[in-house]
Amino acid sequence: MTPEVGHAALVVALGFAVVQALVPMIGSFNGYRSWMRLGHSMALGQFAFMALSFACLANAFYWMTFLSDMSPITPIHCCPIALNLVRCGARTKAHCCYGH
């Protein structure tokens, strides 16, 4: 369920980005100050949903890749979590944990 939440948050962030791009521009053409001020709020909302999306998708990647029983290399005990998330190739995992 976590990947779906991450993808939904990414779609909502895309909606915020579209509104952030269009509404302040239209407000500046028509002279609506409230529409022009909407850009800041949309940027904060877009950041929040992008952060939520990244957290959900990174969590899903971590749990599915490094903690599954079908993974040939489980470097959970020998590498830091951030290093596992950044280095996702099998060759890099083997080098990180086993020195090959």
ABEGO torsion letter per residue (X at the ends): XAAAAAAAAAAAAAAAAAAAAAAAAAAAAAGBAAAAAAAAAAAAAAAAAAAAAAAAAAAAAAAAAAABAABABBAAAABBAAAAAABABAAAAAAAAAGX
